[in-house]
Amino acid sequence: MAPLPSVKSLAAAVAAVTAARDRHRERHRPTGFGFALADGIDFLDGTRWDGLTKSASGLLARPYLRVLEELGPENLAPRYAMVFRGRNPVAAIAAQSVRIDFDRLRKGGKPSALGRLEERVLVCGNLLCWGFHGVAFAEGEDRASLWPAVAEALYRLRRADRLSGDTDFVLVKDLPEEERGPAEALSRFSYRAVETEPDMVLSLDPRWKTYDDYLGALSAKYRKGAVKIAKVVAAAGGTVETLQGSALWPHAERLHALYLDVHREARLRLFTLPQDFLPSLAESFGDAFRCTLLRVDGEDSEIAGFVTTLRDRDGVLGYHIGFDRKRNEELPLYFRLLQLCVADAIALGGRRLSLGRTALEPKARLGARPEPLHVFLRHRVPMLNAVVRAVLSGVHHDEAPERNPFKEKKGETPPEA
């Protein structure tokens, strides 16, 4: 005969059932906030949106969002929400409804019999970039008290989108470490948190006015390696040219071909940018956007690679990159483009350069250090959230290597990311 459960275990079971019931009730009642939902950024009050996002990510600014609406990937549709306490706006939300078919998840992108299988995901944030670009809160507000309102806004956006098809997953993307605590309120709404690959961030010393200043801060070993890469490319006739604004348009076709050359080999391809996106973005951001071209075999030769950098408040994003993969087997094009990205970030006057979550080793050798990022995910079917939790518990990401390429001087702390 099996032993009877203890009083302690019974109490724990009752507490678990009670907590589950309370979470269910909370998910199914309004938070008390007001909401304005929109399919276009210009459908909302621009003054209020600007007031909420003025200190947040530049990718929440209306000019960028307009470019995304007009020239973004064909499988991505922007969605927006503003949250109100009474008549006062307290949060702005930029989301994306994304259609993902099986072929997009296959390396090389070759069509398959399963290609017509499609999933719809609502992403709070920006799939075109890493980082926290989905929510802006009013200054002075307690963020933990507003995340339930964000959850309700995403629920309303998902329900409003049913004419386009069911959205099974909702993803809150790329929260930094300092936002993880307040966002834990999402767990009451069946969201599950998981840490993803980190963002590799290079701290830019204010004393660095040029790329040569950065090189001068490296220890001899790393400086020698960086100089060697530049010399190898230069010996092959490598030349560098920086473009801004409308100057990208004459090169749009070549830039897109190089972008696709890299994009096709990505392990995860949730979207594909159209040809006109980068030139339009350059025009929108003006002096805050740089595209640096790398040619080999002389300055009149075809472009072999490019990298774009975007000023975002006091930081810089090392944004999109493209290069000739065959030439990269002969020459260190990718590594040289990373160096040029550092040079552009210094020229743009940023305090930090965000390089994203891929190629951790070469970025660590530049001096970039990992900053944790977290996502929160939920399925629309409550019973399947247990499956989601089990799957996420087994997800592991690559750890960034430990590197410190900078010189250490007595009485002086090296730059930190």
N, C-alpha and C positions, 0 to 999 in steps of 0.2 A: 504494500500500500504506500502510495507516494506521501511524503510528509506534507503537512498543511503549511501554507505560506505564512511567514512571520508577519506580525503586526507592522513591522517596518516596511516590508516589501509591499504589503497591501496599501499602506499609506502612500508609498512612492507611486504605485500604479494609479491610485485615485488622483494624486496630484498631477500626474502626466495627462490623464483623461481630462481633468478640469482645465489644465493649461491649453490643451488642444481645443477644447470647446470655446474657451475665451478667445483664442487666436482666430477661430472660425467666425465668431461673432464680430470681432474687430474688423476682419476682412470684408464683412458683408454689411457694414454700416458706414455712412458718410463720416468723414473726419471733421466736418464743420467748416471747412474752407470753401471758398468760391473758386471757380475755374473758368478760364477762357481757352478754348481749343481752336486750332487753326491748321490748315493745310499749307499755308504760305505765310512767310514772315511779315509781309506787308498787310496781312489781314488783321494783325494785332496792333495795339497802340504803340507806335514806335518810340515815343518819349518814355513811356513806362518801361519798355523793354531795354532801352539804352541805359536807363537809371539803374536797373537791376544788374546789367552785365558790364558796367563801366570798369569794374575792377576785376572781372573774371577773365576767362580765356578769350583771346581775340577771335577764336573760331566760333564764338557766340555772337560776334558783331554782325549787324544786318548786312553789310556789303559782302562779307564772306558767304553768308547763308543764301543770299540772292544768287551768287555764282553757283552754289551747290544745287539750288533749285533748277536753274536754267541749264546747267551743263554737267550735272553730276552723273554718276553711273545709271544706266537704264533700269537696273533692277532695284533702285533705291528711291524711296519717296519720303521727303522730309515731313515731319509732324512737329507741332509746337503746342506748348501750354504755358499759361501764366496762372499762378496761384495767388489768391487774394485772401486776406484776413479783413473781413468787412469790405471797405472800398480801397484798402491799401495793398498794393502788389508786394508779395514777399518772396516769390521765387519765379524764375524763368527756366523752362525746360525745352531743350532741343533734342528731338528723337528722330529716328529713321526707321521706316517700315521697309524691310529688306526681304526680297524673294531670293532664296538660295536653292539652286538645283544641284543634283549630284555631280554633274560635270564640272562645276566650279570648284569642287573639293578634290578633284583629281589633278595630279601633277601633269602639266602639259596641256590640259584642257581639251583633249581629244573627245569628240562626241561618243556617247555610249548608249546602250539600250535603256539604262537607268536615268539618262539625262533629263527625262521629262518629270521625274520625281522631284517635287518641290516642297520646300518648307518656308514658312513665313515667320520672321522674327522681328520683334519690336525692340530696337536698340536705343537706350537712353545714353546718348553720347555720339561719337563720330567714328564710323568705321574707316574713314579715309585717313585717320591719324590715331596714334596712341595718345593716352593722356585723358585728363578729366575735362571734357568739353561738352558735358550734357546738362549741367545744372548750375545756375547762379542764384545765390541767396541775397536777400536784402541785407545791407550792413546792419550789424547789431542784433541780428536775429539768432535765436538758438537753433542751430542746424538739426540737432537731434529731434526737436519738436516738429520740424518741417519735413523730414524724410517720409513720415506717413502720408503727408499731403502729396509728395512726389509719387508714392506708390498709388494713391488714388488717381492722380492725373494720368499715370501710365495705364491704369485699368480703364479709365474713360477713353483714352486714345485707342486702346485695343478694341474695346467694344464698338466705338464709332467707326472702326475700319472694317467691320464684318462684311460689308457689301463687296469688299475686295477679296474676301476669303478669311478663313480662320487664322488667327495668329496663335501659334502654340507656345512659343517661348518669348519671354521678356528678359532682356539683358540690360543691366546697369553697368556701364563700362568704365574701367580703368580709374578706380578711385585711389588716390594716394593714401599713404599710411595715416596721415592726420585726419582724413575723412572717414576712415574705416570705422572708428568708434561711433560717431554720430549716425552713420548709415546702418549700424547694427539694428536700428529700429525696423529695417526692412525684413528682418528675420521673422517678425510677428506676422508678416504677410506672405510667408512661405518662400521667401527668397533665400537662396543658399550662397554663401560666400566662398570664393576660391582665389588663391593667390596665383597670378599668372607670371610669365617672364617679366623681369624688371625693366624699367626704362633706364637706359644707360645715359647718365648725365655728366657732362664735363663742366666743372665750375670755371668760369672765366675770370681770371684775376684782373681787377680794374687797372693794374699797371701794364697789362698787355694792350698796347695800342696797335700792334701789327702782328702778323704771323711769326715774324722773326723774334719778337718778344716771347711768344709762346715757346718757340724752339729753344731760346736761351734759358727757359725755366726747366727744361728737361735735363735729366741726368745724361752723362756722356753716352751710355749704352743706347738709350732710347733716342737721343738726338741723332746719333750716328745712323741708326736704322731709318729714321724719318728722312734724313738728308739723302740717304742712299736711294730710297723709293723715288724721291723727286728727281734725282740725277738719272736714274734708269729711264724714266718716262721722258725726261728732257732729251736724253741721248737718242731716243727714237723719234725725235722731231716733235715732242710734246709741246703744245702751246695752250695757253689759258686765256679765256675771254669771259667777262662777266656782263650779263644782260639784265635789264630791268624794264618793266612796263611793256609797251607795245613792241619793243625790240625782239620779243620772243616769237612774234607771229611768223616771220619769214622762215623760222626753223621748226615750226610746229610739227610738221610731218616727220622729220628726222628724230626729234625728241620723243615723239610718241612711239616710233619704231624701237628706239633704245629702251624706253620704259617697258614695252611689251616683251622685249628680249629677256629682261629680268623677271617680269611679272609671270610669264608662262612657267617658269621653273620654281615659283614660290610653292611652299608646301600647303598653303591655305590661301585660296583666291576667292574672297567673298564678293568682290566687285572688280570691274575693269573701267578705268577712266577713259573718257572719250578724248579725241585729239585736241579739242579746243579748250579743255579744262585749264591746263597750266598757263597758257597765254592770257586767258581771261582772268585767272587768279592774280597773275602778275600785274595786270592793269588795275585790278581792284585794290591791291595793297600798295602799289606805287613804290616808294623808297624803302618800304618795309619788307620787300621781297627781292631776292637775288637768285639768278640762275647762272651758274658758272659752267662753261663749256670746256671740255678737254678734247683737243685734237691731237692726233699723232701723224707723223709723216709730213710735218710742215703746217703752217698756218692756213693754207688754202685747201687742206685736205678735209675729208668728211669728218663730222663730229663723231668721236669714238665714245664719249661719255658725258654725262651732265649730272649736276646735283643742284637741288634747290634748297634755299634757307628762307625761313619766314620769321620775322620779328613778332613775338607774342608777348605783349606787355614788357616786362624786364627780362624776358628770356627769348631764346631763339629755338625754333624747331628745325632740325635737319630733316627736311620734308621728303619729297620724292627724288628718286635716283634712277638712272638708267645707264647702261653701258653695253658695248659690244662684247658678248660673252666669249666669242672666239679670240678676239684680241686680248681679252683679259687673261686667257691662258698663256699668252706670250709676255704680257706686260702687267705690272701691278696697278691696273686702272682703278679698281675698286678702292684700294688703299690710298691711292693718290686723290681720289674724289673725297674720301673722308677727310684728308688733310685740307683740301680746298674748302670743305664745309666748315672746318674750324676757322680758317682765315676769314670766311664770309661772316661767321657769327661774331668775330671780333670787330670786323668792319661795321656791322650793324649795331654795335654798342650793347650787346646783351650781357647779362651777368651769368647766364648759364646756357649751355647748349644741350638740348634734349635730342638724343640720337636714336631712340626707339629700342625695341626689344629683340632685334635679330643681330647676328654676327657679334656675339658678346666679346669674344677674344680680341679682335682687332680694335674694337671701341675701348676696351679696357687698356690696351697698349697706348691709346691716345691720352689716357688719363681719366676717362669716364668711369664713374662708379654707379653701381646699381641702386635704384630707388624702387622699392616694392610697389606693385600695382595690384589692385583687387577688382574682381567683378562679382556682381550679385545676379543670380539667375533663378527664374522660376518657370514652371510649366503651368499652362492654364487649367490642366486637369489635376486637382489636388492630390489624388492618389499617386500620380506619377512623380510628384515631387520627392517621394521617398526614393524612387529610382534615380532621380537626378542627384539626390544627396549621396547615394551610394557610388554613382559614377564619379562625381566630383571628388569624393574622398580618395579615389585612386589616381587622380590626375597629378602628374609631377612635371615640373618645368626645369629647364637647364639652370644651373647656378653660374653666376658670373664669376670669372676668375679674379683672384686678388692681384692687382697690379698697382704700383705707385711709381710712375715714370719720372716724377719730379725730383729735383734736387732738394735736399734738406739742408738748411743753413742754421747755424747756431743761433738760438734765441728767436727763431722764426718758424712758424708752423706752415707746412706746405698747403697749397690750396686744397680744399675739400669740396666734394660734390654733395 
